Amino acid sequence: MTDKYIHLINGVEVPFTEEEITARKAEEKAWLDGHVERQLSEIRNLRNQKLFETDYLAMSDNTMSDEMKAFRKSMRDIPQDYSADKYDELLATDEQGKLTHSIWSKP
């Protein structure tokens, strides 16, 4: 967080008022405090996508492999198996933006 808050109005720097500084600091704190919830939301979205991609395998006319059953179970168990201190690991990506944690790898 910065301690210098300015508006740029018609190319002129205008300092924030004390009320504006207080409000801005509260917004910044709320954003930082919501980090874990945003990570969990992203993890849930990824998990739901992986489950969606394999839903067709769970149809009654299909016999799902034990590996796929285990994968789908691991997806469903992510919220209880991983605490907030592991969210960075779950969301880590490589240079191409692909998730690197092994949990996301389908069999």
C-alpha positions in Angstrom: 0.0 0.0 0.0 1.2 3.5 -0.8 0.9 6.5 1.5 0.7 8.9 -1.4 -2.8 9.0 -2.9 -3.5 11.4 -5.8 -6.2 12.0 -8.4 -5.0 12.9 -11.9 -7.5 15.6 -13.0 -6.9 17.1 -16.4 -3.2 16.2 -16.1 -2.9 17.8 -12.7 -2.1 15.8 -9.5 -4.7 16.5 -6.8 -4.0 15.0 -3.4 -6.7 12.8 -1.8 -8.6 14.3 1.2 -8.2 12.5 4.5 -11.6 10.9 4.0 -10.6 9.7 0.6 -7.4 8.2 2.0 -9.3 6.5 4.8 -11.7 5.0 2.3 -9.0 3.9 -0.1 -7.0 2.2 2.6 -10.2 0.4 3.7 -10.7 -0.8 0.1 -7.1 -2.0 -0.1 -7.4 -3.9 3.2 -10.6 -5.5 2.0 -8.9 -6.6 -1.2 -6.0 -8.1 0.7 -8.2 -9.7 3.3 -10.2 -11.4 0.5 -7.1 -13.1 -1.1 -7.8 -16.6 0.3 -11.5 -16.5 -0.7 -10.5 -15.5 -4.2 -8.0 -18.4 -4.4 -10.6 -20.8 -3.1 -13.1 -19.6 -5.6 -10.6 -20.2 -8.4 -9.7 -23.6 -7.1 -13.4 -24.5 -7.0 -13.9 -23.3 -10.6 -10.9 -25.4 -11.7 -12.2 -28.4 -9.9 -15.7 -28.1 -11.3 -14.3 -27.8 -14.8 -12.2 -30.9 -14.4 -15.2 -32.8 -13.1 -17.4 -31.4 -15.9 -14.8 -32.6 -18.4 -15.1 -36.2 -17.1 -18.8 -36.3 -16.3 -19.5 -38.3 -19.5 -17.4 -41.1 -18.0 -19.8 -41.4 -15.1 -22.8 -42.3 -17.3 -24.6 -45.5 -16.5 -23.6 -47.1 -19.8 -19.9 -46.6 -19.2 -17.5 -48.4 -16.9 -15.1 -45.9 -15.3 -11.6 -47.0 -14.6 -10.4 -47.1 -11.0 -7.9 -44.3 -11.9 -10.6 -42.1 -13.1 -12.7 -42.8 -10.1 -9.8 -41.9 -7.9 -9.2 -38.7 -9.9 -12.8 -37.6 -9.6 -12.8 -38.3 -5.9 -9.6 -36.3 -5.4 -11.3 -33.4 -7.2 -14.3 -33.6 -4.9 -12.0 -33.8 -1.9 -9.9 -30.8 -2.6 -11.7 -28.4 -0.2 -11.2 -30.7 2.8 -7.8 -32.1 1.8 -6.1 -28.7 1.2 -6.0 -25.8 3.6 -5.4 -22.1 2.7 -1.6 -22.5 3.2 -1.6 -24.9 0.2 -3.6 -22.7 -2.2 -0.5 -21.1 -3.8 0.8 -24.6 -4.6 -2.6 -25.7 -6.1 -2.7 -22.6 -8.3 1.0 -22.6 -9.4 1.5 -22.5 -13.2 4.4 -23.0 -15.5 5.7 -20.5 -18.1 2.9 -21.5 -20.5 0.3 -20.9 -17.8 -0.5 -24.6 -17.2 -1.2 -25.8 -13.7 1.8 -27.6 -12.2 0.3 -29.4 -9.2 -0.1 -33.1 -9.8 -3.7 -33.1 -8.5 -4.9 -31.5 -11.8 -3.5 -34.2 -14.0 -6.1 -36.5 -15.4 -5.3 -40.2 -15.7 
